[in-house]
Amino acid sequence: IRERGLEKVEKRAGRAAGAGLIHSYVHNGRIGVLVDLRAETDFVVKSDPFRHLVHELAMQIAASAPADIEELLRQPYIKDESKTVKDVINEAIAKVGENIAVNQFSRMEV
C-alpha cells in the first residue's frame, strides 16, 4: 500500500499547485511563523489533512529555523526523527491525492 501511495506522489509531482492557504503560528509569544502551503484545488486546501499538515510545518519551522525551503524539506521531522519533512509532505500527498508544495515561509523571533 505504501509503495502504491509513493507511486501516486511521483505522478502528481509535476502538477501545478495553485490553490493555497497561509497559516500563522506563534510560539510562546516569541517566535512567529507564516507558511504559504499550496495544493491543486480549494477542496483539498479546506480538508483536515491539509490543515493539519500546514500547522505541523509551521511548528517545524518555529522549532528548527530552516534557512530556505530545500533545507526545511531535508530536516528530520520534529515529531518523528526517522522521517524527513519531505516524507511527511509525501504522506499527505498520498492521502489527499493532489500535489502539495511549500511556496514560501517566514520566521520571526524576538
C-alpha positions in Angstrom: 0.0 0.0 0.0 2.8 2.4 0.9 4.5 1.7 -2.5 1.3 2.5 -4.4 1.0 5.7 -2.4 4.5 6.7 -3.3 3.8 6.0 -7.0 0.9 8.4 -6.8 3.2 11.0 -5.3 5.6 10.7 -8.2 2.8 11.1 -10.7 1.5 14.2 -9.1 4.9 15.9 -8.6 4.7 17.9 -11.9 1.2 19.2 -11.4 0.7 22.9 -10.6 -0.3 23.7 -7.1 -2.3 27.0 -7.5 -4.7 26.9 -4.6 -3.3 27.6 -1.2 -3.5 28.5 2.5 -1.5 30.9 4.6 -1.2 29.7 8.2 0.2 31.6 11.1 1.7 30.1 14.3 3.1 31.9 17.4 5.1 30.0 19.9 5.2 31.5 23.5 4.8 35.0 22.1 8.4 35.0 21.0 8.6 33.1 17.7 6.2 33.7 14.8 5.8 31.8 11.6 3.8 32.3 8.4 3.6 29.4 6.0 2.2 29.5 2.4 1.3 25.9 1.5 -0.2 25.1 -1.9 -2.3 22.3 -3.4 -4.1 21.8 -6.7 -7.7 22.6 -5.6 -9.5 24.6 -2.9 -11.3 21.4 -2.0 -8.0 19.9 -0.7 -6.9 23.2 0.9 -10.0 23.1 3.1 -9.5 19.5 4.1 -8.4 18.4 7.6 -5.3 16.5 6.4 -4.0 19.7 4.6 -4.8 22.0 7.5 -3.1 19.6 9.9 0.0 19.5 7.6 0.3 23.2 7.4 0.2 23.5 11.2 2.8 20.8 11.6 5.1 22.6 9.1 4.7 25.9 11.0 5.7 24.2 14.2 8.7 22.6 12.4 9.8 26.0 11.1 9.4 27.6 14.6 11.4 24.8 16.2 14.2 24.4 13.7 14.6 27.7 11.9 15.4 26.5 8.3 17.1 28.9 6.0 15.1 28.0 3.0 12.5 25.5 1.6 15.2 23.0 0.5 16.7 22.9 4.0 13.2 22.6 5.5 12.4 19.5 3.3 15.7 17.8 4.3 15.3 18.3 8.0 14.3 15.4 10.3 10.6 15.8 11.3 10.4 17.1 14.9 7.7 14.6 16.0 9.4 11.5 14.3 13.1 11.9 13.5 13.0 8.7 11.4 11.2 10.8 8.8 12.2 13.9 6.9 9.8 16.8 6.4 9.6 15.8 2.7 8.4 12.3 3.8 5.6 13.9 5.9 4.5 16.0 2.9 4.6 12.9 0.6 2.4 11.1 3.1 -0.1 13.9 2.9 0.0 13.9 -0.9 -0.8 10.2 -0.8 -3.8 10.8 1.5 -5.3 13.8 -0.4 -4.4 12.7 -3.9 -3.0 16.0 -5.0 0.4 17.7 -5.3 1.3 19.8 -2.2 4.2 22.2 -2.2 5.6 24.8 0.3 5.5 28.0 -1.6 7.2 30.2 1.0 7.6 30.8 4.7 8.7 33.5 7.1 10.0 33.1 10.6 10.5 35.9 13.2 12.0 35.7 16.6 12.4 38.3 19.4 
